[in-house]
Amino acid sequence: MNIRDFEYLVALAEHKHFRKAAEACFVSQPTLSGQIRKLEDELGTALLERSSRRVLFTESGLLLVEQAKRILSEVKTFVDMASLQGKEMSGPLHIGFIPTVGPYLLPKIVPSLKDDFPDLELFLHEDQTHKLVRQLEEGKLDCIVLASVAETEPFIELDLYDEPLCLAVPCDHLWADKDTLQMSELNGKTVLSLGDGHCLRDQALGFCFAAGAKDDERFKATSLETLRNMVAAGSGITLLPQLSVPKEKNKDGVCYIQAQDPVPSRKIVLAYRPGSPLRKRFEDLAKTISGYIVDDA
């Protein structure tokens, strides 16, 4: 057996489908299926329930999948340690971003990161918080950039910046001429929000609920841009992260107002596994990103 066999096994456990697992591993389905059967022969135990039409693991199979994940994680650590024998900021780096950060932060930082760290090979991934956390745990990502939430507590967090949330209303709204607005003014109002799975949904709604506002149960957005377009169409009001807000007070049918007392905000962090040997690299990266945000403010 070899490391590749463990990758096949873990991919099959994740996708529960031979074709999808094979695609994830960039091999043909017969190749993956044959290697799994060969692994069973080497181990002398059945990993899958062959009588089932679905991909179901035996009890032994489930235990070995977990061990395979640990082995792959150790291999990743081994490779990371080896990469540090060269320059500190060189080699591949897989970074995950949540959808409410990535599209707005990346254009600000990627050009400068490439200039400052030309030997750093960046692989950028975007997904919702719970998926990024799982990929970080499994060693598929080196670090993740997201809003600090309970799910990131097992990791080491490096603060990047505190991001205010700005109130977005239609340009014909009665608040449109205001530059600032007390959060208490939202009492009794209904706000638009993102759908389940987005950490910003809970964070924004937490401030709105505290002010006495209600969630619009009739609509759940899949992205900030969908929320923005719904506001522009006159369908409601919402809170948007500052980085996603244009410099103009009014743009494309949306008016942006600074909320206060309290200022709704979220903390953006870079999180990584406590045992990662790339700690210094993450610290340098976090410091650099924080500097870009301060200089751009």
C-alpha positions in Angstrom: 0.0 0.0 0.0 1.0 3.6 -0.5 -0.1 7.2 0.4 -2.2 7.3 -2.8 -4.3 4.4 -1.6 -5.1 6.4 1.6 -6.2 9.3 -0.6 -8.5 7.1 -2.6 -10.0 5.7 0.6 -10.6 9.1 2.1 -12.1 10.5 -1.1 -14.5 7.6 -1.3 -15.6 8.1 2.3 -16.2 11.8 1.6 -18.0 11.5 -1.7 -19.8 8.2 -1.1 -19.6 7.7 -4.9 -16.9 5.9 -6.9 -17.1 8.2 -10.0 -17.0 11.4 -7.9 -14.2 10.1 -5.7 -12.2 9.2 -8.8 -12.7 12.6 -10.3 -11.5 14.2 -7.1 -8.4 12.1 -7.2 -7.9 12.7 -11.0 -8.0 9.0 -11.8 -10.4 6.8 -13.7 -13.2 5.0 -11.8 -11.8 1.5 -12.6 -8.4 2.6 -11.2 -9.8 3.8 -7.9 -12.1 0.8 -7.6 -9.3 -1.6 -8.3 -7.0 0.1 -5.8 -9.6 -0.1 -3.1 -10.1 -3.8 -3.7 -6.3 -4.3 -3.8 -6.1 -2.5 -0.4 -8.7 -4.8 1.0 -6.7 -7.8 -0.2 -3.5 -6.5 1.4 -5.3 -5.7 4.7 -7.2 -9.0 4.7 -10.5 -7.2 5.7 -13.5 -5.8 3.9 -13.7 -2.0 3.8 -17.0 -1.8 1.9 -20.3 -3.6 2.1 -20.3 -5.2 -1.4 -24.0 -6.3 -1.2 -25.2 -2.7 -1.1 -25.9 -0.6 -4.2 -24.7 2.4 -2.3 -21.1 3.1 -1.0 -21.3 1.9 2.6 -18.3 1.3 4.7 -17.9 -1.6 7.1 -17.1 -0.9 10.8 -13.5 -1.8 10.0 -13.6 0.5 7.0 -14.8 3.5 9.0 -12.0 3.0 11.5 -9.4 2.8 8.8 -10.7 5.9 7.0 -10.2 7.9 10.2 -6.7 6.5 10.5 -6.0 7.3 6.9 -7.0 10.9 7.5 -4.5 11.1 10.4 -1.8 9.6 8.2 -2.4 12.1 5.4 -2.4 14.9 7.9 1.0 13.8 9.2 2.3 13.5 5.6 1.1 17.1 5.0 3.0 18.2 8.1 6.1 16.4 6.9 5.9 18.1 3.5 5.3 21.5 5.1 8.4 21.0 7.4 10.4 20.1 4.3 9.3 23.2 2.5 10.6 25.4 5.3 14.1 24.3 4.4 14.0 26.9 1.7 12.9 30.5 2.0 10.2 31.1 4.6 7.7 32.7 2.2 8.1 30.2 -0.7 6.3 27.2 -2.0 2.6 26.3 -2.3 0.0 27.7 0.2 -3.6 26.7 0.1 -5.9 29.4 1.6 -9.6 29.2 2.1 -11.9 32.3 2.1 -15.6 32.6 3.0 -17.8 34.0 0.2 -18.5 37.2 2.1 -14.8 38.0 2.3 -13.1 36.5 -0.7 -14.5 38.6 -3.6 -13.9 41.8 -1.7 -10.6 41.1 0.0 -8.7 39.2 -2.7 -8.6 42.0 -5.3 -7.1 44.3 -2.6 -4.3 41.9 -1.5 -3.4 39.4 -4.2 -1.5 41.8 -6.5 0.6 43.0 -3.6 1.1 39.5 -2.2 2.5 38.4 -5.5 4.8 41.4 -5.6 6.0 41.0 -2.0 6.3 37.2 -2.0 7.0 36.2 -5.6 8.1 32.7 -4.5 4.8 32.0 -2.7 2.5 29.9 -4.8 -1.0 30.8 -3.8 -4.0 28.4 -4.2 -7.2 30.1 -3.3 -10.4 28.3 -2.3 -13.8 29.7 -1.6 -16.5 28.0 0.5 -18.9 28.4 3.4 -17.5 28.3 7.0 -18.3 24.8 8.0 -16.8 23.3 4.8 -13.6 25.4 5.1 -13.2 24.3 8.8 -13.5 20.6 7.8 -11.0 21.0 5.0 -8.6 22.7 7.4 -9.0 19.9 9.9 -8.3 17.4 7.2 -5.2 19.2 6.0 -6.6 20.1 2.6 -6.2 23.7 3.4 -3.2 25.3 5.1 -5.2 28.2 6.6 -8.5 29.9 6.2 -9.6 33.6 6.3 -13.1 34.0 7.8 -15.1 35.7 10.5 -14.2 34.4 13.9 -16.9 32.0 15.0 -17.3 29.1 17.5 -16.2 26.6 14.9 -12.7 28.1 14.7 -12.0 27.8 18.5 -9.9 24.6 18.1 -7.5 26.5 15.8 -5.1 29.3 16.3 -6.5 32.6 15.2 -4.5 35.6 14.0 -6.5 38.9 13.9 -6.6 40.6 10.5 -9.1 43.4 10.9 -12.4 44.4 12.5 -15.0 45.0 9.8 -18.0 47.2 10.4 -21.4 46.3 8.8 -23.1 49.0 6.9 -26.8 49.5 6.5 -28.0 49.3 2.8 -31.4 50.8 1.9 -33.1 51.6 -1.4 -32.3 55.1 -2.7 -35.9 56.1 -2.3 -36.1 54.9 1.3 -37.0 57.5 4.0 -33.5 57.0 5.5 -31.7 57.6 2.2 -30.7 61.1 3.1 -29.0 60.1 6.4 -25.3 59.6 6.8 -25.6 57.7 10.1 -28.4 55.8 11.8 -28.9 54.5 15.3 -29.4 50.7 15.4 -32.4 51.3 17.6 -34.2 52.7 14.5 -34.4 49.2 13.2 -36.9 48.3 16.0 -39.9 46.7 14.4 -38.4 46.7 10.9 -37.8 43.6 8.7 -34.4 42.9 7.2 -33.1 40.8 4.4 -30.4 38.2 5.1 -28.2 35.5 3.7 -29.3 31.9 3.8 -28.3 29.2 6.3 -24.6 28.2 6.2 -23.3 31.8 5.9 -21.7 32.9 9.2 -22.5 36.5 8.3 -26.2 35.6 8.5 -26.0 34.9 12.2 -23.7 37.8 12.9 -25.8 40.4 11.1 -29.1 39.1 12.4 -27.7 39.1 16.0 -27.3 42.9 15.8 -30.6 43.3 14.1 -32.5 41.1 16.6 -30.8 43.0 19.5 -32.2 46.2 17.9 -35.7 44.7 17.7 -35.7 44.0 13.9 -37.1 40.8 12.4 -35.7 38.5 9.7 -37.6 38.4 6.4 -38.5 34.6 6.2 -39.8 34.9 2.7 -36.3 35.3 1.1 -32.8 34.0 1.8 -30.0 35.2 -0.4 -27.2 33.0 -1.6 -24.7 35.9 -1.9 -24.1 39.5 -0.9 -24.6 40.6 -4.5 -28.1 39.0 -4.5 -28.8 40.9 -1.2 -27.6 44.1 -2.8 -29.8 43.6 -5.9 -32.8 42.9 -3.7 -32.3 46.1 -1.9 -31.9 48.0 -5.1 -35.2 46.5 -6.3 -36.9 48.0 -3.3 -37.5 44.6 -1.6 -36.0 45.6 1.8 -33.0 46.7 3.8 -29.9 44.8 5.0 -26.5 45.0 6.6 -23.4 44.6 4.3 -19.7 44.2 5.3 -17.7 47.4 4.8 -15.3 45.9 2.2 -18.3 45.1 -0.1 -19.6 48.7 0.1 -18.6 51.2 -2.6 -16.9 54.5 -1.8 -20.0 56.3 -3.1 -22.9 56.9 -0.7 -25.4 56.1 -3.5 -24.7 53.6 -6.2 -26.8 51.5 -8.5 -30.0 52.1 -6.6 -28.6 51.4 -3.1 -27.9 54.0 -0.4 -25.3 53.1 2.3 -25.6 54.4 5.8 -23.2 54.0 8.7 -25.0 52.2 11.6 -24.0 53.2 15.2 -24.8 52.7 18.9 -23.6 50.0 18.6 -21.6 49.8 15.4 -22.4 46.3 14.0 -19.1 44.5 13.1 -17.3 41.2 12.7 -13.7 40.2 13.4 -11.9 38.7 10.4 -9.1 36.3 11.3 -6.6 33.9 9.7 -7.0 30.5 11.3 -4.6 27.5 11.1 -4.0 24.2 12.8 -2.1 24.4 16.1 0.4 21.7 15.0 1.2 23.3 11.7 5.0 24.0 11.1 4.0 27.0 9.0 3.3 29.2 11.9 5.8 31.9 11.0 4.5 32.0 7.4 1.0 32.5 8.7 2.1 35.3 11.0 3.9 37.1 8.2 0.9 36.7 5.9 -1.5 38.0 8.5 0.7 41.0 9.3 0.9 41.8 5.6 -2.8 41.5 5.0 -3.6 43.7 8.0 -1.2 46.3 6.7 -2.9 46.3 3.3 -6.3 46.9 4.9 -5.1 49.7 7.1 -3.3 51.4 4.2 -6.4 51.1 2.0 -8.8 52.5 4.6 
